[in-house]
Amino acid sequence: MTKSIKILGLALAILFTGCTSTVSPELMKKEIVDYNLPKSPEKGKAIVYTVRPSFLGGIVKFNMHVDDKTPESEMGYTQAGNYIYFNLTPGTHTLYSDAENWADITVTVKAGDIVFIEQIPSMGILYARNSLNRLENYKGTYHVKKLKLGTILKKDR
């Protein structure tokens, strides 16, 4: 195998793994000891932070919607290395993330809750696909601390 083919193979492997590193839970907890989230829930509401720490599919926008898939329900979008936040009324809501596919997750929140959702990219046919996962508070807080603010279109639903 030639050197250039090996380098190309390594570059593709890095691209397809999303360039993420694994940080231990202990280190995450240590790094957020004195950290305060940028926003708290508004009075009588919960707040959702959506994080996208992976760099796979970096420039593809993952649009977040609440309770339906219409343009009016879009709260904002992330690209690689971004997070967004928005408030929710107490109750059960379905969150949708739009990429090459629609991913969804259902959350039940009460006033004062802070919920963290991770958008997980994967390889698609035309561009990046995605899935959603609820994170433990320390993981979500760690990612918010490390990521940049994405594009927020609405702060309340």
Residue pairs with C-beta under 8 A, 6 or more apart in sequence:
15 56
16 56
16 123
17 56
18 54
18 55
18 56
18 121
19 54
19 55
19 56
20 53
20 54
20 55
20 56
23 142
25 138
25 139
28 138
28 139
28 142
29 138
29 142
31 142
31 145
32 138
32 141
32 142
32 145
35 141
35 145
37 49
37 114
37 141
37 144
38 85
38 144
38 149
39 47
39 85
40 47
40 114
41 47
41 87
41 111
41 112
41 113
41 114
42 87
42 156
43 111
44 89
44 90
44 111
45 87
45 88
45 89
45 90
45 111
45 156
46 87
46 88
46 89
46 90
46 109
46 110
46 111
46 112
46 113
46 114
46 115
47 85
47 86
47 87
47 88
47 113
47 114
47 115
48 85
48 86
48 87
48 88
48 95
48 107
48 109
48 115
48 116
48 117
49 83
49 84
49 85
49 114
49 115
49 116
49 117
49 140
49 144
50 64
50 78
50 83
50 84
50 85
50 95
50 97
50 116
50 117
50 118
50 119
51 78
51 82
51 83
51 116
51 117
51 118
51 119
51 135
51 140
51 143
51 144
51 147
52 62
52 78
52 79
52 80
52 81
52 82
52 83
52 118
52 119
52 121
52 147
52 150
53 81
53 118
53 143
53 146
53 147
54 80
54 120
54 121
55 80
55 81
56 80
56 121
56 122
56 123
56 128
57 80
57 99
57 121
57 123
57 124
57 127
57 128
57 130
58 79
58 80
58 81
59 79
59 80
60 79
60 99
60 100
60 121
60 127
60 128
61 77
61 78
61 79
61 99
62 77
62 78
62 79
62 97
62 98
62 99
62 119
62 121
62 128
62 130
63 74
63 76
63 77
63 97
63 98
63 99
64 74
64 75
64 76
64 77
64 78
64 84
64 86
64 95
64 96
64 97
64 98
64 119
65 73
65 74
65 75
65 95
65 96
65 97
65 98
66 73
66 75
66 86
66 88
66 93
66 94
66 95
66 96
66 157
67 73
67 93
67 94
67 157
68 96
69 96
69 98
69 102
73 96
73 157
74 153
74 154
75 84
75 86
75 152
75 153
75 154
75 155
75 157
76 84
76 86
76 150
76 151
76 152
76 153
76 154
77 84
77 150
77 151
77 153
78 84
78 119
78 150
78 151
79 150
80 121
81 147
81 148
82 147
82 148
82 149
82 150
82 151
83 143
83 144
83 147
83 148
83 149
83 150
84 149
84 150
84 151
84 152
85 152
85 155
86 152
86 154
86 155
86 156
86 157
87 155
87 156
87 157
88 107
88 109
88 157
89 157
90 109
90 110
90 111
91 108
91 109
92 106
92 107
92 108
93 106
93 107
93 108
93 109
93 157
94 104
94 105
94 106
95 104
95 105
95 106
95 107
95 117
95 132
96 102
96 103
96 104
97 103
97 104
97 119
97 130
97 132
99 121
99 124
99 127
99 128
99 129
99 130
100 124
100 125
100 126
100 127
100 128
100 129
100 130
101 124
101 129
101 130
103 119
103 129
103 130
103 131
103 132
104 132
105 117
105 132
105 133
105 134
107 115
107 117
107 134
109 115
114 137
114 140
115 134
115 140
116 134
116 135
116 136
116 137
116 139
116 140
116 141
116 143
116 144
117 132
117 133
117 134
117 135
117 140
118 132
118 133
118 134
118 135
118 139
118 140
118 143
119 130
119 131
119 132
120 130
120 131
120 132
120 133
121 128
121 129
121 130
122 128
122 129
122 130
122 131
123 129
135 143
